Amino acid sequence: MNKIVIVGHPQSGYQEVEQLLHACGMKTALPSKRDELFPADIGAILCKAHKTPELSQVNSENDIGQIDAGAVWQGMALDLLLGNLDQDLWGWSDPNAIFMLDYWKTIDPAITFVLAYDQPHRVLLDTPYSLMETLSSDMLQHRLNNWTAYNSALMRFFLNNSERCMLVHVQQVRLASENYLKQLQDRLGGALPKNALPPQNGTLPAFACLNGSYNGGTRYPHGSTAKADLYLSDNVIAEHPDCMQRYEELQSVATLPFDNDHYTDIGPTDAWLSHGQLRTQDKKHIEQLIESRHQLELRLQQKLSDIQQELEERNKQSKEQIAALGGELEARTEELEKTREEQRSGLRAAKEENELLLTQLHQVQEELERYFLENLQLAQKAESEMKKVESQTNANKELSVARQEADARSMQLEKQLKSLTGALEIGKQELEKIRKEQNAQLKNTKEENELLLTQLQRMREEVERYKLENRQLAQKAESEVKKVENQTKANKELSIARQEAEARSLQLEKQLESLTGALDKTREERRAELQDAKVENELLLTQLHQVQEELERYYHENRKLKESQVPIYTGAPERIKHELPYRLGAVMISNSRTFSGWFQIPAALAREKKAFLKEKADQSHQTLPPLILYRDVEQAKKIKKHLSYRLGSILVEKNKSPIGWLLMPYQLGREVFTFRKEKLSSDK
């Protein structure tokens, strides 16, 4: 099982080499068996994991380093080999494989590398038109540096692994494909089919070249109009000798270098003639475009006029349809108004009938309520008569009379109910006649009439219930008469119980009197205790007022003492450090640590003094107390013994006169010597 990896710069035309191999029997790589990853996917994962730069961002050969993939990453490649186990010859192309050449080399010794290259001119000629608008000299330099770096890495790998690689020129592969395939077949051990025929050389156009520097192919512009581009690109490459040097080195070591016999010189005259032809073609093309645009405008105007005419016709038809629909709508509206008027008149008549029925119903309800009140009065009267039975012996006669009156009244109610029932039957018949006369649109009126009938039926049932209650009252009156006879016996028993209750009441009254006396005595005791508590509370309040007055007096005295005390200040050391002598001394010490700092001391002292005067002017409104009032004045005295303060004091003091300036270096040196001597003695 043989495998071929085709690697080349993105602008080298390596795809043509791959297409030729596919035409001669090389199979496309299948995805891996487990993860279904193609070789390019594996390369992208490795580049991302090892943070390799983007191929377009590479600017030097040092940017292209081989990925040092550990054993953990070999599983993906082995899975890819398993997925292509049934293919005798397969391969793929990937420009990003320049970072993984060592990785694929160690994975399988049967992998053969076909390294494709081309002239650097191809980088210029393949520049996208979208990039031409923003292309600058720096970008052009970067593209050529990118080509040089990529092909340098390609050549370095070929020199180190020439037994497993073929370094081929893309244009020579196109022009001498038979020779290329023969060499590849020898390297693969006869893996290519013997009947694999390369494409004929005459079918692949090539373009002429200047000064024997390069030749073109299918991806290059060809013909007489391309000579100007070739001439210009050749002059641009001449300004970058590194590219041509790297190209010549590739030619010298390549397995299949470009044959110089295909070179053709292009002079300035040829380039100018080509440029003129190109301008002529552009002019013709522009004229054709203008003519095409004119024809297109005419067609569009014609189409627009047709559309406008069609729209006008549709507009006219729409207006006619709208007018017809408007007339039909008016006719239907008039018809609907007539129907509504008829319905309104029918509803009015039904409403009047309903109002009449409701009036009759209200009259019946009022009559029934009056009967109900009369029955209620009779019932109350019967109850009052029953109460009188206890004191009157002739209650039986009165009850019998009341019962006769109730029977007579019940008979009268029955007669009235029959008359009402007849009236209701007549109303029901009239309602049936009205219901027959109403059409299907008056269904609501029918429901209201049925509701009225239901209410009348309920009223009839209510009258029947009242009759039944009157009969029950009469029976109850008879039973109460019998109970009165038994009540006389119960009255005697009640009188005996009443006497016992009176005796019990007297006994309870005596107990209440004794409890009342004890309660009064307890109240007197509590009143005396309350009086004592009041006296004690008044005494406590007096003492509390005295304590409050004493506290107020102490508060005022304490406040006066605080106001009379001198405030305590802190921060004396920081105040000394912000004074001009200390700051100037610190500047001298910090700048004296380096040789260059000695020359910067005057300027640094001037800046520090200027900053001090500015801060002093900003803080002129603040009045600071004397140092003697600070709590940490002793710390301030120690700060004054620092070398910074001592040197700064000499500088401020000697700065007042010219003689002081002359004596200043001597005074400063003596002060430093004295300070070091004091420090050594203190350390001992």
FIMISE-221665 format. One record per residue (C-alpha): y, x, z; chain. Coordinates in steps of 0.25 Angstrom, whole numbers. Each point is the difference from the previous one (the first is absolute). Example, Ala and Ser with C-alpha at 12.3 -4.5 7.8 and 13.67 -1.06 7.14 Angstrom:
REM FIMISE-221665
    yy    xx    zz c
   -18    49    31 A
    14     6    -2 A
END
This chain:
REM FIMISE-221665
    yy    xx    zz c
     0     0     0 A
    13     7    -5 A
    14    -4     5 A
    13     3    -7 A
    14     0     7 A
    12     1    -9 A
    13     5     7 A
    13     2    -7 A
    15    -2     2 A
     5   -15    -1 A
     7     4   -13 A
   -11     9    -5 A
    -7   -11    -8 A
   -13     2     8 A
    -4   -15    -4 A
    -3     5   -14 A
   -10    10     5 A
    -6   -11     8 A
     0   -10   -12 A
    -7    10    -8 A
   -11     3    10 A
    -2   -15     2 A
    -2    -2   -15 A
   -10    12     0 A
    -9    -7    11 A
     6     3    13 A
    -1   -13     9 A
    11    -5     9 A
    -2     2    15 A
    -5   -12     8 A
     5    -3    14 A
    -7     5    12 A
   -12    -7     5 A
     5    -4    14 A
    15    -1     0 A
     2    -2   -15 A
    10    11    -2 A
     3     6   -13 A
     3    15    -1 A
    15    -2    -1 A
    -1    -9    13 A
    -7    11     8 A
    11    10    -5 A
    11    -9     5 A
    -7    -2    13 A
    -1    15     2 A
    14     3    -4 A
     5   -11    10 A
    -8     6    11 A
     4    14    -2 A
    15    -4    -3 A
     1     7   -14 A
    13    -1    -7 A
     2    -9   -11 A
    -3     6   -14 A
    13    -3    -5 A
     7     7    12 A
    -7    14    -2 A
    10    11    -3 A
    -8    13     2 A
   -15     5     0 A
     1     0    15 A
     1   -15     1 A
   -14    -1    -7 A
   -10     4    11 A
   -15    -4     0 A
    -4   -10    10 A
    -9     5    11 A
    -9   -12     1 A
   -10     0    12 A
   -14    -5     0 A
     5   -14     4 A
     6    -2   -14 A
   -12     4    -8 A
    -7   -13     2 A
     9    -7   -10 A
    -3    10   -11 A
   -15    -1     3 A
     1   -15    -1 A
     7     2   -13 A
   -11     9    -5 A
   -11   -11     4 A
     8   -11    -7 A
    -1     9   -13 A
   -14     5     2 A
    -6    -7   -13 A
    11     6    -9 A
    -4    13    -7 A
    14     4    -4 A
    12    -7     6 A
    14     5     4 A
    15    -4     3 A
    14     5    -1 A
    10     1    11 A
    13     8     1 A
     0     0    15 A
   -13     7     0 A
     8    13     0 A
     0    -1    15 A
   -15    -3     1 A
    -6    10   -10 A
    -7     8    11 A
    -5   -13     7 A
    -7    -5   -13 A
    -5    15    -3 A
    -7     0    14 A
    -6   -14    -1 A
    -9     2   -12 A
    -3    13    -8 A
    -2    -8   -13 A
    14    -4    -1 A
     7     6   -12 A
    16     0     0 A
     7    -1   -13 A
    14     5     2 A
    10    -6   -10 A
    14     6    -3 A
    11    -1   -10 A
    13     6    -4 A
    12    -2    10 A
     8    -6   -11 A
    -9   -13     2 A
     7    -2    13 A
    13    -1    -7 A
    -5    -9   -12 A
    -7    -9     9 A
    12    -3     9 A
     1   -16     2 A
    12    -6    -7 A
     3    -7    14 A
     1    14     6 A
     9     5   -11 A
    13    -7     5 A
    -1     7    13 A
    -6    13    -4 A
     8    12     5 A
    -2    15    -1 A
    -6     1    14 A
   -10   -11    -3 A
    -4     7   -13 A
    -2    13     8 A
    -8    -7    10 A
    -9    -6   -11 A
    -2    14    -7 A
    -3     6    14 A
   -10   -11     3 A
    -7     3   -13 A
     0    15     3 A
    -6    -2    14 A
   -11   -10    -4 A
    -5     9   -11 A
     1    13     9 A
   -10    -7    10 A
    -8    -4   -12 A
    -1    14    -6 A
    -3     6    14 A
   -12   -10     2 A
    -5     4   -14 A
     1    15     3 A
    -8    -2    13 A
   -11    -9    -6 A
     0     3   -15 A
   -16    -2     0 A
     2   -15     3 A
    13    -3    -7 A
     6    -1   -14 A
    15     2    -2 A
     3    -7   -13 A
    13    -3    -8 A
     1   -15    -2 A
     6     2   -14 A
   -11    10    -4 A
   -11   -10     5 A
     6   -10   -10 A
     1    10   -11 A
   -14     7     3 A
    -8   -10     7 A
   -13     5    -6 A
     2    14     6 A
     4    -6    13 A
   -12    -9     1 A
    -9    11    -4 A
     5     9    12 A
    -1   -12     9 A
   -14    -3    -4 A
    -4    15     2 A
     6    -1    14 A
    -7   -13     4 A
   -13     5    -5 A
    -1   -10   -12 A
     4   -13     8 A
     8    -5   -12 A
    -7    -8   -11 A
    -3     8   -12 A
     5   -11    -9 A
    14    -1     7 A
    10     2   -11 A
    14     4     3 A
    12    -7    -7 A
     4     6   -13 A
    12     9     2 A
     8    -6   -12 A
     1   -13     8 A
     8     6    11 A
    14     3    -4 A
     6    13     5 A
    15     4    -1 A
     6    14    -4 A
     5    10    10 A
    11    10     1 A
    -2    15     2 A
   -15    -2     3 A
     3    -6    13 A
    -8   -14     0 A
    -6   -10    -9 A
     1   -15     2 A
   -11   -11     0 A
    -1   -15     1 A
     9    -2    12 A
    11     8    -6 A
    10    -5   -10 A
    -4     4   -14 A
     6     0   -14 A
    13     6    -5 A
     9    -8    10 A
    -7     7    12 A
     4    14    -4 A
    13    -1     7 A
    -6    -4    13 A
   -10    11    -2 A
    11    10    -3 A
     8    -4    13 A
   -12     0     9 A
    -4    14    -5 A
    14     5     4 A
     0    -6    13 A
   -14     6     3 A
     6    13    -4 A
    10    -1    12 A
   -12     0    10 A
    -9    12    -3 A
    -9    -3    12 A
    -6   -12    -8 A
    -2     8   -13 A
    -6    11     8 A
   -10    -9     8 A
    -3    -6   -14 A
    -3    13    -6 A
    -9     4    12 A
    -8   -13    -2 A
    -2     3   -15 A
    -5    14     4 A
   -11    -5     9 A
    -3   -14    -6 A
   -14    -3    -4 A
     6    -8   -12 A
    14     5    -2 A
    10    -5   -11 A
    -2     6   -14 A
    13     6    -4 A
    -3    -2   -15 A
     4   -15     2 A
    15     5     3 A
    11    -3    -9 A
    14     5     2 A
    12   -10     1 A
    14     6    -2 A
    14    -6     3 A
     1    -5   -15 A
   -13    -8     2 A
     4    -5    13 A
    14    -5    -5 A
    -7    -6   -12 A
   -10    -7     9 A
    12    -5     9 A
     7    -5   -13 A
   -12    -8    -4 A
    -1    -5    14 A
    14    -5     0 A
    -2    -6   -13 A
   -12    -8     5 A
     7    -4    12 A
    11    -5    -8 A
    -9    -8    -9 A
    -7    -5    13 A
    13    -4     5 A
     4    -8   -13 A
   -14    -6     0 A
     2    -5    15 A
    14    -5    -4 A
    -5    -8   -11 A
   -12    -5     8 A
    10    -4    11 A
     9    -7   -11 A
   -12    -7    -5 A
    -5    -4    14 A
    14    -5     3 A
     0    -9   -12 A
   -14    -5     3 A
     5    -3    15 A
    12    -7    -5 A
    -8    -9   -10 A
   -10    -3    11 A
    12    -3    10 A
     6   -10   -10 A
   -13    -6    -2 A
    -2    -1    15 A
    14    -6     1 A
    -3   -10   -11 A
   -13    -4     7 A
     7    -2    13 A
    11    -9    -6 A
   -11    -9    -6 A
    -7     0    13 A
    13    -3     7 A
     3   -12    -9 A
   -14    -5     2 A
     2     1    15 A
    13    -7     0 A
    -6   -12    -8 A
   -12     0    10 A
     9     0    12 A
     8   -12    -6 A
   -12    -8    -3 A
    -5     3    14 A
    13    -4     6 A
     0   -14    -7 A
   -14    -2     4 A
     4     4    15 A
    11   -10     0 A
    -9   -11    -5 A
   -10     3    11 A
    11     1    10 A
     5   -14    -3 A
   -14    -6     0 A
    -2     7    14 A
    13    -6     5 A
    -4   -14    -4 A
   -14     2     7 A
     7     5    12 A
    10   -12     0 A
   -12   -10    -1 A
    -7     8    12 A
    12    -1     8 A
     2   -15    -2 A
   -15    -2     4 A
     1     9    12 A
    13    -8     4 A
    -8   -13     0 A
   -12     6     7 A
    10     6    11 A
     6   -14     2 A
   -13    -6     2 A
    -4    11     9 A
    13    -2     8 A
    -3   -15     1 A
   -14     3     5 A
     5    10    10 A
    10   -10     6 A
   -11   -10     2 A
    -9    11     6 A
    11     3    10 A
     2   -14     4 A
   -15    -1     2 A
     0    13     8 A
    12    -6     9 A
    -8   -13     2 A
   -12     8     5 A
     9     9     9 A
     5   -13     6 A
   -14    -5     2 A
    -4    13     6 A
    12     0    10 A
    -4   -14     4 A
   -14     3     2 A
     4    12     8 A
     9    -9     9 A
   -11    -9     2 A
    -9    12     4 A
    11     4    10 A
     1   -14     5 A
   -15    -1     2 A
     0    13     8 A
    12    -5     9 A
    -7   -13     2 A
   -13     8     4 A
     9     8    11 A
     5   -13     5 A
   -15    -5     2 A
    -1     9    13 A
    11    -8     7 A
    -2   -14    -7 A
   -12    -9     1 A
     3    -8   -12 A
    -1    12    -9 A
   -12    -6    -7 A
     8   -12    -5 A
    11     9    -5 A
   -10     9    -7 A
    -7   -12    -7 A
    14    -5    -4 A
     3    14    -6 A
   -13     0    -7 A
     2   -13    -6 A
    14     5    -5 A
    -6    12    -5 A
   -10    -8    -8 A
    10    -9    -5 A
     9    12    -4 A
   -12     7    -7 A
    -3   -13    -8 A
    15     0    -4 A
    -1    15    -4 A
   -13    -3    -8 A
     8   -11    -8 A
    11     9    -2 A
   -10    11    -5 A
    -6   -10   -10 A
    14    -3    -5 A
     3    14    -2 A
   -14     3    -6 A
     3   -11   -10 A
    14     6    -3 A
    -7    13    -2 A
   -10    -5    -9 A
    11    -7    -9 A
     7    14     0 A
   -12     7    -4 A
    -2   -10   -11 A
    14     2    -5 A
    -2    15     2 A
   -13    -1    -9 A
     9    -7   -11 A
    10    11     1 A
   -11    11    -1 A
    -6    -6   -12 A
    14    -1    -7 A
     3    15     3 A
    -5    10   -10 A
    -7    13     2 A
    13     8     3 A
     2    -8    13 A
   -12     5     8 A
     9     5    11 A
     4   -15     3 A
   -14    -4     1 A
    -3    11    10 A
    12    -5     9 A
    -5   -15    -1 A
   -14     4     4 A
     6     8    12 A
     8   -13     4 A
   -13    -8    -1 A
    -7    10     9 A
    11    -1    10 A
    -1   -15     0 A
   -15     1     3 A
     3     9    11 A
    10   -10     6 A
   -11   -11    -1 A
   -10     9     7 A
    11     2    11 A
     2   -15     2 A
   -15    -2     2 A
     0    12    10 A
    11    -7     8 A
    -8   -13     0 A
   -12     7     6 A
     9     7    10 A
     5   -14     5 A
   -14    -5     2 A
    -3    13     7 A
    12    -3     9 A
    -5   -14     3 A
   -13     5     4 A
     6    11     9 A
     8   -10     7 A
   -12    -8     4 A
    -7    12     5 A
    12     4     8 A
     0   -14     7 A
   -14     3     4 A
     4    14     5 A
    11    -7     9 A
   -10    -6     8 A
    -7    13     3 A
    14     6     2 A
     2    -8    13 A
   -12     7     6 A
     6    13    -4 A
    13    -3     6 A
    -6    -1    14 A
    -6    13    -2 A
    13     6    -5 A
     7    -5    13 A
   -10     7     9 A
     2    13    -9 A
    15    -2     1 A
     0     0    15 A
    -9    12     1 A
    10     7   -10 A
    12    -4     9 A
    -7     6    12 A
    -3    13    -8 A
    15     0    -4 A
     4     0    14 A
    -9    11     4 A
     6     8   -12 A
    14    -3     4 A
    -2     6    14 A
    -6    13    -6 A
    12     1   -10 A
     9    -1    12 A
    -7    11     7 A
     0     9   -12 A
    15    -3    -2 A
     3     5    14 A
    -8    13    -3 A
     7     2   -13 A
    14    -2     6 A
    -4    10    11 A
    -4    10   -11 A
    13    -2    -8 A
     8     3    13 A
    -8    13     1 A
     2     4   -14 A
    15    -4     1 A
     2    10    11 A
    -8    11    -7 A
     9    -2   -12 A
    13     1     8 A
    -5    13     6 A
    -3     5   -14 A
    14    -4    -5 A
     6     8    11 A
    -9    12    -3 A
     3    -1   -15 A
    15     0     3 A
    -1    13     8 A
    -8     6   -11 A
    10    -4   -10 A
    11     6     9 A
    -8    13     0 A
    -2     0   -15 A
    15    -1    -3 A
     3    11    10 A
   -11     9    -8 A
     6    -4   -13 A
    14     4     4 A
    -5    13     6 A
    -7     3   -14 A
    13    -3    -8 A
     7    10     9 A
   -10    10    -2 A
     0    -2   -15 A
    15     1    -1 A
     0    13     9 A
   -11     6    -9 A
     8    -3   -13 A
    12     7     6 A
    -9    12     3 A
    -5     0   -14 A
    14    -1    -6 A
     5    12     9 A
   -12     9    -3 A
     2    10   -11 A
   -10    -2   -13 A
   -11     9    -2 A
    -1     7   -14 A
   -11     7    -7 A
    -2     8   -13 A
     8    12     4 A
   -10     9    -8 A
     1    -8   -13 A
    15     0     2 A
     1    15     0 A
   -10     1   -12 A
    10    -8    -8 A
    12     9     4 A
     5    10   -11 A
    -4    13     6 A
   -15    -5     2 A
    -1    -5   -14 A
     7    12    -7 A
   -10     9     8 A
   -12    -8    -4 A
     4     1   -15 A
     2    16     2 A
   -14     1     6 A
    -7    -9   -10 A
     6     7   -12 A
    -3    14     5 A
   -15    -1    -1 A
     0     3   -15 A
     7    11    -8 A
     7   -11    -9 A
     4    -8    12 A
     9    11     4 A
     9    -2   -12 A
     0   -15     2 A
     5     1    15 A
    15    -1    -4 A
    -1   -12    -9 A
   -10    -7    10 A
    10     3    12 A
    11    -7    -8 A
    -8   -12    -3 A
    -4    -1    14 A
    14     1     5 A
     5   -11   -10 A
   -11    -9     4 A
     4     2    15 A
    15    -3    -3 A
    -4   -13    -7 A
    -9    -5    11 A
    11     4    10 A
    10    -8    -8 A
   -10   -12    -1 A
    -2     0    15 A
    15     3     4 A
     1   -14     6 A
   -11     3    10 A
     4     7    14 A
   -12     8     6 A
     0     3    15 A
     0    14     6 A
   -13     7     0 A
     0     1    15 A
    -2   -15     1 A
   -13     1    -8 A
   -13     0     8 A
    -7    10    -9 A
    12    10     0 A
    -9    11     5 A
    -9    -2   -13 A
    13     2    -8 A
     3    13     7 A
   -13     5    -4 A
     3    -5   -15 A
    12     9     1 A
    -8    12     3 A
    -8    -2   -14 A
     3    10   -10 A
     5   -10   -10 A
    11    -4    10 A
     4    14     3 A
     1     5   -14 A
     8   -13    -4 A
     9     2    12 A
     3    15    -5 A
     2    -5   -14 A
    10   -11     4 A
     8     9    10 A
     1    12   -10 A
     3    -9   -12 A
    14    -2     6 A
     6    14    -4 A
    -2    11   -11 A
    -4    10    11 A
   -10   -10     5 A
    -7     0   -14 A
    -1    15     0 A
    -6     0    14 A
    -9   -12    -3 A
   -12     7    -6 A
     0    10    12 A
     1   -11    10 A
   -11    -8    -7 A
   -10    11     0 A
     3     4    15 A
    -2   -15     4 A
   -14     0    -8 A
    -4    13     7 A
     5    -6    14 A
    -8   -13    -2 A
   -13     8    -4 A
     2     9    12 A
     1   -13     9 A
   -12    -6    -6 A
    -9    12     2 A
     5     1    15 A
    -3   -15     2 A
   -14     1    -6 A
    -3    12     9 A
END
